[in-house]
Amino acid sequence: MLELSNAQIGGWVAQFMLPLFRIAALLMSMPIIGTQLVPTRVRLYLALAITLLLAPTLGPMPLVEALSLRALLLIAEQILIGVMLGFVLQLFFHVFIVSGQLLAMQMGLGFASMVDPANGISVTVLAQYFTVLLTLVFLASNGHLAMLEVLLESFRYLPAGSGAFGPEPSWTLVSAASWLFLSGLLLALPTVIAL
């Protein structure tokens, strides 16, 4: 009969569950996959598949008991890191939405609005056009693969259980993901200057 110790079970839980929470939080909050158009079940299956691929390549995770307070704090830390990465990408996309709104208002096209199916809000047609165009450019330039690379590097810069919210790890995360936001500003700069 197979007998497992608490340490073995805690190691397996930490090895797969901690990365799963970070990856799932990113996929639930990022713009293209995390919208209302993609069902939650599909996002969860995608997070499970990515976790099964990435977990063996990651470094050792801290050993925790499955239902301890430390495990819950580690899970909350992983969720917060994943949501922060998704929020950086949301900022990148919303720069174009706001610039499209401003440009439409300056052109007198503010009355032509429609419901954005991804976010469930009313935006101008020009802002929706910018959003669709940005989504296509993002996917065509392999931005989704770059986001997965940033996610993988986040496990190197911010390993689970290392006190990820100290001053040094937070700055490494900011510098690793800031290129998304800065490239969005540079792409939107001609639109803002035209106003």
Residue pairs with C-beta under 8 A, 6 or more apart in sequence:
6 65
7 63
9 66
10 63
10 64
10 65
10 66
11 61
11 63
13 64
13 66
13 71
14 61
14 62
14 63
14 64
14 71
14 74
14 160
15 55
15 58
15 61
16 51
16 52
16 55
17 75
18 61
18 74
18 75
18 78
18 160
19 51
19 54
19 55
19 58
19 61
19 78
19 155
19 160
20 47
20 48
20 51
21 75
21 78
21 79
21 82
22 78
22 79
22 81
22 82
22 151
22 154
22 155
22 160
23 47
23 50
23 51
23 54
23 82
23 151
24 43
24 44
24 47
24 82
25 78
25 79
25 80
25 81
25 82
25 83
25 86
26 82
26 83
26 85
26 86
26 147
26 151
27 33
27 34
27 43
27 46
27 47
27 50
27 86
28 34
28 40
28 43
28 82
28 83
28 86
29 82
29 83
29 85
29 86
29 87
29 90
30 85
30 86
30 89
30 90
30 147
31 89
31 90
31 92
31 93
31 118
31 135
32 38
32 135
32 138
32 139
32 144
33 43
33 46
33 144
34 43
34 86
35 117
35 118
35 119
36 117
36 118
36 119
36 120
37 117
37 118
50 148
54 152
54 155
57 152
58 155
59 155
59 156
59 159
61 160
61 161
62 74
62 160
62 161
64 70
64 71
64 74
64 161
65 71
74 160
74 161
77 160
77 161
77 164
77 165
78 160
80 165
81 154
81 158
81 164
81 173
84 173
85 147
85 150
85 151
85 154
85 173
85 177
88 177
88 178
88 180
88 181
89 147
89 180
91 181
91 184
92 180
92 181
92 183
92 184
93 131
93 134
93 135
93 184
95 181
95 184
95 185
95 188
96 127
96 130
96 131
96 134
96 184
96 187
96 188
97 123
97 127
97 130
97 131
98 127
99 127
99 130
99 188
99 191
99 192
100 123
100 124
100 126
100 127
100 128
100 129
100 130
100 131
100 191
101 110
101 123
101 124
101 126
101 127
102 191
102 192
102 195
103 126
103 191
103 194
103 195
104 110
104 112
104 124
104 125
104 126
104 127
105 124
106 195
107 126
109 124
109 125
109 126
110 124
112 124
112 125
112 126
113 122
113 123
113 124
113 125
114 122
114 123
114 124
114 125
114 128
115 121
115 122
115 123
116 122
116 123
116 127
116 128
116 131
118 131
123 131
137 143
138 144
143 180
146 180
147 180
150 176
150 177
150 180
153 176
154 173
154 176
157 169
157 172
157 173
157 176
158 164
158 169
158 172
158 173
162 169
163 169
164 170
164 173
